[in-house]
């Protein structure tokens, strides 16, 4: 199947929460700053059972970006877990802290509202079809975690964000599984 952007489209498969936790460990993540997300529900539950990962709950994405910056500034290796709607809600904070402030900000982004029968760019929902163009406009690298095989790239994406001193988005298109 081909998307409207001319890309070959293969529907995503659910990510294993346990394998996602393993990928975080390979990236030496210390903290996961969370704004609750239904797409990542089983992943968030798994973090709570991982004694080597500290989970910090935030009320808003703006708050999560600020907490991430504080953790980074004090020598930790944080990661954000938010929803696509949250990207749109906190774009000015991302600009100010992650881009202008040069703070590495790696985000796991749940793609709320996405239906896996079509490519995201073909979704009728702007919160889905505008995520990638919005991130690209701001120069924020984006990777889709389309299957468990894609998790191998998570540590590299984290290191690239550290080296670049800026944000990066790892999109989880459909709900994770236990």
FENRA-V773942 format. One record per backbone hydrogen bond with DSSP energy under -1.0 kcal/mol. NH is the residue of the N-H (numbers start at 1). CO is the residue of the C=O. Records with the same first field share a line. If there is no record, write none. Layout:
# FENRA-V773942
NH = CO / CO
This chain:
# FENRA-V773942
3 = 7
6 = 3
9 = 1
13 = 146
17 = 177
20 = 16
21 = 17
22 = 18
23 = 19
24 = 20
25 = 21
26 = 22
27 = 23
28 = 25
29 = 24
30 = 77
32 = 54
33 = 79
34 = 56
35 = 81
41 = 38
44 = 40
45 = 41
46 = 42
47 = 43
48 = 44
50 = 47
53 = 50
54 = 30
56 = 32
58 = 34
64 = 60
65 = 61
66 = 62
67 = 63
68 = 64
69 = 65
70 = 66
71 = 67
72 = 68
73 = 69
74 = 70
75 = 72
76 = 71
79 = 31
80 = 106
81 = 33
82 = 108
84 = 110
87 = 83
88 = 84
89 = 85
90 = 86
94 = 90
95 = 91
96 = 92
97 = 93
99 = 94
100 = 95
105 = 166
107 = 168
108 = 80
109 = 170
110 = 82
111 = 172
112 = 110
114 = 111
118 = 115
122 = 119
123 = 120
128 = 125
129 = 125
130 = 126
134 = 130
135 = 131
136 = 132
137 = 133
138 = 134
139 = 136
140 = 135
143 = 169
145 = 171
146 = 144
150 = 147
151 = 148
153 = 150
154 = 151
157 = 153
158 = 154
159 = 155
160 = 156
161 = 157
162 = 158
163 = 159
164 = 160
165 = 161
166 = 161
168 = 105
169 = 141
170 = 107
171 = 143
172 = 109
176 = 39
177 = 15
